[in-house]
Amino acid sequence: MEILLAIFLAVLTVFVAMAFYYEHPKAEIPHGFSQRQKLYIFHYVLNFVFGLARFLDKVGITSEVYFLRAVMDGIPPLKDKHLFIKDLRFEKVKVRIYQPKISTTGQRRGILYFHGGVGQFGSIRAYERTCRYLARKSNSVVVSVGYRLAPEHPYPTQFKDCLTATTHFMRTAQDYGVDPSRIIICGDSSGGTLTAAVAQALVNRRDLPKLRAQILIYPFLQCVDFNLPSYQQNEGVPILLKERTLALGLRYLNKDLSIMEAISKGCHIPEDLQLKYQKWVSPDYIPHEFKKRGYKPSTTHPFSKEVYTLIKPMLDNVFAPLLAEDSVIARLPEAFILTCEFDVLRDDGLLYKKRLEDHGIKVTWCHLQEGFHGTVYLAVCGGVIAFRSGNKGLENIVNFLRLM
């Protein structure tokens, strides 16, 4: 009887989760993508996980956030005999340090890694494979930063923790065999946002060594225009759908999702700020080659002061580093920017690349023609969920690091 009950509950769970799953928009994967079927399957599995998370939250078993965190943490790390690994705290921030065992004649470069997850997901454990890979392949000391997550620790706690960990490491780098002049900060997705924000926060710090470089892997950098060509072209492309991008961002800031449509239409930016931000955020600055898959200039909608008041934190440089003043951009370190063709955030990276280059900052740009959001993270997981584009991205990142 107990077995039958367990089977019944399992089947019921699957059906309810599928019901939640079908609330998600269907995938729209362009025909030019060579691993199309594989991405479709991954999209369906991911949507099922999101659906199950919502179901478990609705029935009071566990919260959606906690379930998704557990899923990310469930990817087991590979055994690695080539690294010393130690958990520490930089002041109050949890970190894990990866140091190559192989001997070296001098000091190594140091890398601080800020994981993705829109400030709500991800962890040191979830990015264990990524950090081990970078430490091993580039012969670097890697510090994985376990910044505190929302909603338990509201924004901008995540930025403050990353900045604290970075300044601590810059002061104590030699204790870990690292050359203080060869420190690089790196992050993917919202971790790329944190990377850009930390780099900007350090430009006026005379008490610290200068950062050697910043690595931004498909970063979120602006919330002014959600109708740039990449948002239009990739609205339904896995894994970061346009709707999912907006929803996760609003949840990160603890804002009601009812304003999502108004933000999508651009009702949240007053006219004076629109004029200011047009210098930096405009489809006119996106090269023509990235509009060939389709682009239609967006229609102007009435400004809503109510929505603007609610989303003001979204226009802060910490949340949207692309909106930083020219005086800050001009003093930033060299950058590596990775963008993906099939990613709503592609144009954020292209616009930041242009801003940096306009101010004479050297940028190494890696564009994955068949890349999608999350592909680099999946590459180190290996097996059936790794895609060729992610492997290419990792190779380019490591090559850049070796030059630093």
LOSE-260150 format. One record per residue (C-alpha): residue number from 1; residue in one letter; x, y, z. Coordinates in Angstrom, 3 decimals, padded with zeros to 6 digits. Layout:
<sites>
{site NUM; a; {X; Y; Z}}
...
</sites>
This chain:
<sites>
{site 1; m; {000.000; 000.000; 000.000}}
{site 2; e; {002.825; 002.386; 000.888}}
{site 3; i; {004.528; 001.657; -002.429}}
{site 4; l; {001.335; 002.416; -004.369}}
{site 5; l; {000.891; 005.650; -002.448}}
{site 6; a; {004.475; 006.666; -003.200}}
{site 7; i; {003.952; 005.916; -006.905}}
{site 8; f; {000.698; 007.886; -006.932}}
{site 9; l; {002.352; 010.893; -005.287}}
{site 10; a; {005.286; 010.728; -007.701}}
{site 11; v; {002.960; 010.635; -010.722}}
{site 12; l; {000.860; 013.459; -009.273}}
{site 13; t; {003.984; 015.541; -008.731}}
{site 14; v; {005.068; 015.020; -012.334}}
{site 15; f; {001.684; 016.008; -013.746}}
{site 16; v; {001.384; 019.109; -011.571}}
{site 17; a; {004.943; 020.122; -012.378}}
{site 18; m; {004.181; 019.703; -016.060}}
{site 19; a; {001.167; 021.970; -015.650}}
{site 20; f; {003.424; 024.671; -014.235}}
{site 21; y; {005.961; 023.924; -016.952}}
{site 22; y; {003.479; 024.664; -019.724}}
{site 23; e; {003.010; 028.169; -018.330}}
{site 24; h; {006.496; 028.933; -019.644}}
{site 25; p; {006.893; 030.295; -023.198}}
{site 26; k; {007.946; 027.710; -025.762}}
{site 27; a; {011.479; 027.731; -027.074}}
{site 28; e; {012.325; 029.485; -030.328}}
{site 29; i; {015.683; 028.128; -031.419}}
{site 30; p; {016.954; 029.539; -034.753}}
{site 31; h; {017.565; 027.058; -037.557}}
{site 32; g; {021.203; 028.131; -037.838}}
{site 33; f; {022.000; 026.496; -034.489}}
{site 34; s; {023.725; 023.161; -035.201}}
{site 35; q; {022.932; 021.519; -031.820}}
{site 36; r; {019.291; 022.528; -032.020}}
{site 37; q; {017.661; 019.316; -030.787}}
{site 38; k; {020.027; 019.064; -027.850}}
{site 39; l; {019.189; 022.607; -026.746}}
{site 40; y; {015.458; 021.879; -027.118}}
{site 41; i; {015.796; 018.896; -024.791}}
{site 42; f; {017.797; 020.909; -022.265}}
{site 43; h; {015.174; 023.675; -022.417}}
{site 44; y; {012.349; 021.211; -021.699}}
{site 45; v; {014.235; 019.679; -018.777}}
{site 46; l; {015.037; 023.118; -017.363}}
{site 47; n; {011.431; 024.255; -017.666}}
{site 48; f; {010.308; 021.094; -015.911}}
{site 49; v; {012.701; 021.894; -013.045}}
{site 50; f; {011.306; 025.443; -012.835}}
{site 51; g; {007.784; 024.021; -012.913}}
{site 52; l; {008.535; 021.526; -010.164}}
{site 53; a; {010.120; 024.290; -008.079}}
{site 54; r; {006.968; 026.394; -008.378}}
{site 55; f; {004.758; 023.426; -007.516}}
{site 56; l; {006.772; 022.564; -004.402}}
{site 57; d; {006.606; 026.209; -003.363}}
{site 58; k; {002.825; 026.367; -003.876}}
{site 59; v; {002.140; 023.281; -001.744}}
{site 60; g; {004.483; 024.496; 001.002}}
{site 61; i; {007.119; 021.747; 000.779}}
{site 62; t; {010.041; 024.080; 000.040}}
{site 63; s; {010.523; 027.508; -001.485}}
{site 64; e; {011.190; 027.882; -005.203}}
{site 65; v; {014.517; 029.580; -004.514}}
{site 66; y; {015.777; 026.872; -002.137}}
{site 67; f; {014.815; 024.081; -004.531}}
{site 68; l; {016.613; 025.702; -007.487}}
{site 69; r; {019.683; 026.304; -005.333}}
{site 70; a; {019.704; 022.626; -004.361}}
{site 71; v; {019.511; 021.615; -008.028}}
{site 72; m; {022.517; 023.783; -008.895}}
{site 73; d; {024.471; 022.487; -005.921}}
{site 74; g; {023.626; 018.915; -006.899}}
{site 75; i; {026.199; 018.785; -009.703}}
{site 76; p; {029.037; 016.794; -008.101}}
{site 77; p; {032.563; 018.206; -008.457}}
{site 78; l; {035.246; 016.164; -010.135}}
{site 79; k; {038.139; 014.811; -008.088}}
{site 80; d; {041.285; 016.840; -008.641}}
{site 81; k; {044.739; 015.803; -007.502}}
{site 82; h; {046.412; 018.865; -009.003}}
{site 83; l; {045.077; 021.538; -006.651}}
{site 84; f; {045.257; 022.558; -003.005}}
{site 85; i; {041.731; 023.580; -002.005}}
{site 86; k; {040.905; 025.458; 001.172}}
{site 87; d; {037.815; 027.194; 002.589}}
{site 88; l; {038.460; 030.534; 004.270}}
{site 89; r; {036.769; 033.804; 005.121}}
{site 90; f; {037.910; 037.149; 003.784}}
{site 91; e; {036.625; 039.214; 006.680}}
{site 92; k; {033.022; 037.904; 006.867}}
{site 93; v; {032.799; 036.638; 003.275}}
{site 94; k; {033.108; 032.919; 002.559}}
{site 95; v; {035.677; 032.024; -000.091}}
{site 96; r; {037.299; 028.887; -001.447}}
{site 97; i; {040.867; 029.080; -002.710}}
{site 98; y; {042.295; 026.825; -005.426}}
{site 99; q; {046.085; 026.713; -005.666}}
{site 100; p; {047.980; 024.587; -008.218}}
{site 101; k; {050.259; 022.014; -006.613}}
{site 102; i; {052.824; 022.263; -009.391}}
{site 103; s; {055.867; 024.291; -008.329}}
{site 104; t; {056.576; 027.712; -009.826}}
{site 105; t; {059.623; 029.960; -009.825}}
{site 106; g; {057.696; 033.176; -009.188}}
{site 107; q; {054.354; 034.469; -008.060}}
{site 108; r; {051.208; 033.420; -009.872}}
{site 109; r; {048.334; 035.465; -011.208}}
{site 110; g; {045.241; 035.599; -009.012}}
{site 111; i; {041.638; 035.321; -010.163}}
{site 112; l; {038.570; 036.252; -008.123}}
{site 113; y; {035.477; 034.525; -009.496}}
{site 114; f; {031.957; 035.890; -008.922}}
{site 115; h; {029.364; 033.280; -009.839}}
{site 116; g; {026.123; 033.933; -011.716}}
{site 117; g; {022.569; 033.306; -010.547}}
{site 118; v; {020.878; 036.749; -010.489}}
{site 119; g; {021.954; 037.271; -006.882}}
{site 120; q; {019.594; 034.493; -005.740}}
{site 121; f; {021.165; 031.236; -006.938}}
{site 122; g; {024.619; 029.792; -007.378}}
{site 123; s; {027.286; 029.058; -004.806}}
{site 124; i; {030.887; 028.059; -004.333}}
{site 125; r; {029.842; 024.417; -004.720}}
{site 126; a; {027.797; 025.060; -007.860}}
{site 127; y; {030.851; 026.660; -009.496}}
{site 128; e; {033.389; 024.194; -008.150}}
{site 129; r; {034.107; 022.737; -011.586}}
{site 130; t; {034.461; 026.159; -013.200}}
{site 131; c; {037.003; 027.401; -010.665}}
{site 132; r; {038.993; 024.173; -010.628}}
{site 133; y; {039.176; 024.272; -014.420}}
{site 134; l; {040.447; 027.861; -014.509}}
{site 135; a; {043.022; 027.246; -011.776}}
{site 136; r; {044.328; 024.097; -013.440}}
{site 137; k; {044.339; 025.245; -017.069}}
{site 138; s; {045.764; 028.735; -016.469}}
{site 139; n; {048.085; 027.791; -013.576}}
{site 140; s; {046.483; 030.494; -011.427}}
{site 141; v; {045.344; 030.906; -007.843}}
{site 142; v; {041.548; 031.157; -008.012}}
{site 143; v; {039.342; 032.586; -005.277}}
{site 144; s; {035.677; 031.616; -005.546}}
{site 145; v; {033.580; 034.191; -003.697}}
{site 146; g; {030.569; 032.852; -001.800}}
{site 147; y; {028.677; 036.102; -001.534}}
{site 148; r; {025.399; 036.088; 000.384}}
{site 149; l; {022.202; 035.656; -001.615}}
{site 150; a; {018.848; 037.407; -001.895}}
{site 151; p; {016.130; 037.385; -000.700}}
{site 152; e; {017.634; 036.546; 002.717}}
{site 153; h; {020.303; 039.198; 002.122}}
{site 154; p; {018.788; 041.974; 000.002}}
{site 155; y; {020.545; 043.740; -002.863}}
{site 156; p; {023.206; 045.237; -002.847}}
{site 157; t; {024.691; 042.829; -000.263}}
{site 158; q; {026.036; 040.705; -003.128}}
{site 159; f; {028.090; 043.599; -004.523}}
{site 160; k; {029.365; 044.600; -001.076}}
{site 161; d; {030.549; 041.048; -000.349}}
{site 162; c; {032.353; 040.825; -003.693}}
{site 163; l; {034.024; 044.187; -003.124}}
{site 164; t; {035.057; 043.174; 000.404}}
{site 165; a; {036.556; 039.894; -000.820}}
{site 166; t; {038.398; 041.650; -003.647}}
{site 167; t; {039.972; 044.355; -001.502}}
{site 168; h; {040.994; 041.777; 001.124}}
{site 169; f; {042.659; 039.584; -001.507}}
{site 170; m; {044.431; 042.541; -003.097}}
{site 171; r; {045.958; 043.410; 000.285}}
{site 172; t; {046.958; 039.842; 001.139}}
{site 173; a; {047.713; 038.405; -002.309}}
{site 174; q; {051.334; 037.591; -001.533}}
{site 175; d; {050.235; 035.338; 001.339}}
{site 176; y; {048.806; 033.040; -001.348}}
{site 177; g; {051.743; 033.255; -003.728}}
{site 178; v; {050.027; 035.820; -005.951}}
{site 179; d; {051.585; 038.849; -007.608}}
{site 180; p; {049.412; 041.843; -006.506}}
{site 181; s; {049.847; 043.434; -009.938}}
{site 182; r; {048.349; 040.353; -011.673}}
{site 183; i; {044.913; 040.151; -010.043}}
{site 184; i; {041.952; 039.594; -012.365}}
{site 185; i; {038.258; 039.629; -011.505}}
{site 186; c; {035.890; 037.431; -013.454}}
{site 187; g; {032.215; 036.494; -013.512}}
{site 188; d; {029.445; 035.064; -015.662}}
{site 189; s; {025.934; 036.461; -016.173}}
{site 190; s; {025.027; 038.448; -013.022}}
{site 191; g; {028.538; 037.577; -011.830}}
{site 192; g; {029.694; 039.574; -014.852}}
{site 193; t; {027.551; 042.450; -013.597}}
{site 194; l; {029.277; 042.210; -010.215}}
{site 195; t; {032.668; 042.059; -011.929}}
{site 196; a; {032.006; 045.273; -013.857}}
{site 197; a; {030.610; 046.996; -010.750}}
{site 198; v; {033.583; 046.003; -008.567}}
{site 199; a; {036.045; 047.152; -011.246}}
{site 200; q; {034.280; 050.526; -011.349}}
{site 201; a; {034.261; 050.825; -007.551}}
{site 202; l; {038.033; 050.349; -007.439}}
{site 203; v; {039.083; 053.012; -009.953}}
{site 204; n; {039.558; 055.664; -007.237}}
{site 205; r; {041.246; 053.402; -004.665}}
{site 206; r; {044.821; 054.612; -004.287}}
{site 207; d; {045.418; 052.354; -001.296}}
{site 208; l; {045.221; 049.221; -003.464}}
{site 209; p; {047.116; 047.863; -006.467}}
{site 210; k; {045.423; 048.277; -009.840}}
{site 211; l; {043.426; 045.390; -011.225}}
{site 212; r; {045.190; 043.663; -014.099}}
{site 213; a; {041.979; 042.880; -015.990}}
{site 214; q; {038.253; 042.154; -015.817}}
{site 215; i; {036.538; 039.215; -017.532}}
{site 216; l; {032.831; 039.598; -018.283}}
{site 217; i; {031.085; 036.434; -019.489}}
{site 218; y; {027.701; 037.245; -021.102}}
{site 219; p; {027.029; 039.988; -018.498}}
{site 220; f; {023.802; 041.849; -017.688}}
{site 221; l; {024.789; 045.524; -017.825}}
{site 222; q; {021.737; 047.733; -018.370}}
{site 223; c; {018.011; 047.954; -017.710}}
{site 224; v; {017.163; 050.964; -019.866}}
{site 225; d; {016.184; 049.172; -023.079}}
{site 226; f; {014.746; 045.664; -023.157}}
{site 227; n; {014.004; 045.959; -026.867}}
{site 228; l; {017.521; 046.033; -028.249}}
{site 229; p; {018.065; 043.729; -031.260}}
{site 230; s; {019.317; 040.869; -029.072}}
{site 231; y; {016.181; 041.023; -026.891}}
{site 232; q; {013.939; 040.951; -029.955}}
{site 233; q; {015.832; 038.179; -031.751}}
{site 234; n; {016.348; 035.944; -028.727}}
{site 235; e; {013.163; 036.587; -026.761}}
{site 236; g; {012.283; 032.890; -026.734}}
{site 237; v; {015.756; 031.357; -027.014}}
{site 238; p; {016.830; 029.164; -024.060}}
{site 239; i; {017.948; 029.400; -021.437}}
{site 240; l; {017.540; 033.070; -020.559}}
{site 241; l; {014.197; 033.993; -022.096}}
{site 242; k; {013.323; 037.707; -022.099}}
{site 243; e; {010.425; 037.153; -019.709}}
{site 244; r; {012.651; 035.151; -017.372}}
{site 245; t; {015.293; 037.900; -017.432}}
{site 246; l; {012.811; 040.545; -016.318}}
{site 247; a; {011.159; 038.340; -013.701}}
{site 248; l; {014.420; 037.244; -012.084}}
{site 249; g; {015.750; 040.803; -012.046}}
{site 250; l; {012.628; 042.132; -010.335}}
{site 251; r; {012.655; 039.322; -007.785}}
{site 252; y; {016.300; 040.074; -007.054}}
{site 253; l; {015.300; 043.627; -006.147}}
{site 254; n; {012.185; 042.389; -004.323}}
{site 255; k; {009.857; 044.218; -006.715}}
{site 256; d; {006.374; 043.176; -007.784}}
{site 257; l; {006.200; 041.380; -011.136}}
{site 258; s; {003.114; 043.402; -012.096}}
{site 259; i; {005.391; 046.158; -013.440}}
{site 260; m; {007.195; 043.782; -015.800}}
{site 261; e; {005.189; 044.754; -018.891}}
{site 262; a; {005.679; 048.483; -018.282}}
{site 263; i; {009.440; 047.990; -017.972}}
{site 264; s; {009.509; 045.867; -021.108}}
{site 265; k; {007.832; 048.727; -023.003}}
{site 266; g; {010.255; 051.330; -021.624}}
{site 267; c; {007.726; 053.216; -019.488}}
{site 268; h; {010.162; 053.332; -016.555}}
{site 269; i; {012.643; 055.917; -017.876}}
{site 270; p; {011.846; 059.669; -017.680}}
{site 271; e; {012.617; 061.838; -020.702}}
{site 272; d; {015.658; 063.578; -019.185}}
{site 273; l; {017.303; 060.246; -018.382}}
{site 274; q; {016.390; 058.845; -021.786}}
{site 275; l; {018.345; 061.681; -023.373}}
{site 276; k; {021.304; 061.022; -021.073}}
{site 277; y; {021.357; 057.257; -021.539}}
{site 278; q; {020.966; 057.467; -025.333}}
{site 279; k; {024.682; 058.295; -025.454}}
{site 280; w; {025.435; 054.815; -024.162}}
{site 281; v; {022.380; 052.600; -024.707}}
{site 282; s; {020.990; 052.724; -028.216}}
{site 283; p; {020.355; 050.241; -031.040}}
{site 284; d; {022.212; 052.734; -033.261}}
{site 285; y; {025.457; 051.551; -031.652}}
{site 286; i; {024.808; 047.898; -032.443}}
{site 287; p; {026.673; 046.899; -035.633}}
{site 288; h; {024.441; 046.145; -038.630}}
{site 289; e; {025.593; 042.523; -038.761}}
{site 290; f; {023.775; 041.919; -035.471}}
{site 291; k; {020.488; 043.232; -036.844}}
{site 292; k; {020.294; 040.878; -039.813}}
{site 293; r; {018.294; 038.274; -037.904}}
{site 294; g; {015.596; 040.894; -037.432}}
{site 295; y; {015.089; 044.178; -035.642}}
{site 296; k; {012.133; 046.562; -035.456}}
{site 297; p; {012.546; 049.949; -033.737}}
{site 298; s; {010.426; 049.972; -030.594}}
{site 299; t; {007.343; 052.143; -030.203}}
{site 300; t; {007.468; 054.936; -027.621}}
{site 301; h; {005.107; 054.431; -024.675}}
{site 302; p; {003.972; 056.972; -022.036}}
{site 303; f; {006.261; 057.459; -019.046}}
{site 304; s; {005.008; 056.131; -015.686}}
{site 305; k; {006.300; 058.023; -012.663}}
{site 306; e; {004.946; 055.287; -010.404}}
{site 307; v; {006.975; 052.591; -012.140}}
{site 308; y; {010.074; 054.817; -012.233}}
{site 309; t; {009.848; 055.373; -008.477}}
{site 310; l; {009.690; 051.625; -007.910}}
{site 311; i; {012.630; 050.727; -010.155}}
{site 312; k; {015.088; 053.521; -009.304}}
{site 313; p; {017.602; 051.018; -007.828}}
{site 314; m; {017.808; 049.382; -011.274}}
{site 315; l; {019.452; 052.532; -012.640}}
{site 316; d; {022.280; 052.452; -010.108}}
{site 317; n; {025.735; 051.662; -011.513}}
{site 318; v; {025.972; 048.610; -009.263}}
{site 319; f; {022.928; 047.041; -010.929}}
{site 320; a; {023.557; 048.531; -014.382}}
{site 321; p; {027.309; 049.207; -014.851}}
{site 322; l; {026.802; 050.352; -018.455}}
{site 323; l; {025.278; 053.557; -017.015}}
{site 324; a; {028.461; 054.640; -015.217}}
{site 325; e; {029.827; 058.099; -015.981}}
{site 326; d; {032.572; 058.566; -018.576}}
{site 327; s; {035.039; 059.598; -015.860}}
{site 328; v; {034.717; 056.096; -014.356}}
{site 329; i; {034.728; 054.154; -017.636}}
{site 330; a; {037.911; 055.914; -018.778}}
{site 331; r; {039.883; 054.536; -015.798}}
{site 332; l; {038.866; 050.898; -015.999}}
{site 333; p; {041.347; 048.050; -016.522}}
{site 334; e; {041.738; 045.986; -019.667}}
{site 335; a; {038.753; 043.765; -020.385}}
{site 336; f; {037.783; 040.433; -021.886}}
{site 337; i; {034.126; 040.359; -022.926}}
{site 338; l; {032.360; 037.208; -024.062}}
{site 339; t; {029.055; 037.499; -025.906}}
{site 340; c; {026.735; 034.874; -027.392}}
{site 341; e; {024.728; 035.257; -030.583}}
{site 342; f; {021.644; 033.540; -029.149}}
{site 343; d; {021.478; 035.502; -025.886}}
{site 344; v; {019.182; 038.384; -024.914}}
{site 345; l; {022.200; 039.961; -023.156}}
{site 346; r; {024.397; 039.939; -026.264}}
{site 347; d; {023.936; 043.641; -026.964}}
{site 348; d; {024.728; 044.633; -023.367}}
{site 349; g; {028.201; 043.214; -023.968}}
{site 350; l; {028.509; 044.888; -027.375}}
{site 351; l; {027.546; 048.289; -025.948}}
{site 352; y; {029.979; 047.979; -023.025}}
{site 353; k; {032.722; 046.943; -025.432}}
{site 354; k; {032.081; 050.111; -027.449}}
{site 355; r; {032.105; 052.339; -024.354}}
{site 356; l; {035.396; 050.909; -023.166}}
{site 357; e; {037.039; 051.157; -026.588}}
{site 358; d; {035.771; 054.726; -027.061}}
{site 359; h; {037.783; 055.608; -023.945}}
{site 360; g; {040.913; 053.800; -025.097}}
{site 361; i; {040.485; 050.732; -022.888}}
{site 362; k; {041.836; 047.576; -024.501}}
{site 363; v; {039.132; 044.950; -025.035}}
{site 364; t; {039.565; 041.348; -026.083}}
{site 365; w; {036.217; 040.271; -027.502}}
{site 366; c; {035.083; 036.677; -027.895}}
{site 367; h; {031.779; 036.216; -029.713}}
{site 368; l; {030.332; 032.706; -029.776}}
{site 369; q; {028.373; 032.478; -033.013}}
{site 370; e; {026.451; 029.451; -031.735}}
{site 371; g; {026.566; 030.461; -028.093}}
{site 372; f; {023.618; 030.898; -025.743}}
{site 373; h; {023.349; 032.135; -022.171}}
{site 374; g; {024.923; 029.670; -019.746}}
{site 375; t; {026.934; 027.722; -022.308}}
{site 376; v; {030.301; 028.319; -020.573}}
{site 377; y; {028.918; 027.104; -017.232}}
{site 378; l; {027.548; 023.945; -018.871}}
{site 379; a; {030.866; 023.218; -020.617}}
{site 380; v; {032.696; 022.368; -017.397}}
{site 381; c; {029.831; 020.120; -016.302}}
{site 382; g; {030.681; 017.890; -019.245}}
{site 383; g; {028.675; 014.999; -020.609}}
{site 384; v; {025.400; 015.468; -022.453}}
{site 385; i; {024.796; 019.013; -021.184}}
{site 386; a; {028.051; 020.426; -022.611}}
{site 387; f; {027.861; 022.321; -025.908}}
{site 388; r; {030.650; 023.041; -028.408}}
{site 389; s; {030.204; 026.799; -028.004}}
{site 390; g; {030.918; 026.570; -024.276}}
{site 391; n; {034.146; 024.655; -024.872}}
{site 392; k; {035.253; 027.337; -027.336}}
{site 393; g; {034.436; 030.040; -024.799}}
{site 394; l; {036.462; 028.361; -022.068}}
{site 395; e; {039.417; 027.964; -024.404}}
{site 396; n; {039.373; 031.683; -025.232}}
{site 397; i; {039.099; 032.677; -021.563}}
{site 398; v; {042.079; 030.501; -020.610}}
{site 399; n; {044.139; 031.858; -023.524}}
{site 400; f; {043.420; 035.400; -022.338}}
{site 401; l; {044.399; 034.535; -018.762}}
{site 402; r; {047.715; 033.067; -019.854}}
{site 403; l; {048.668; 036.422; -021.344}}
{site 404; m; {048.047; 038.311; -018.116}}
</sites>
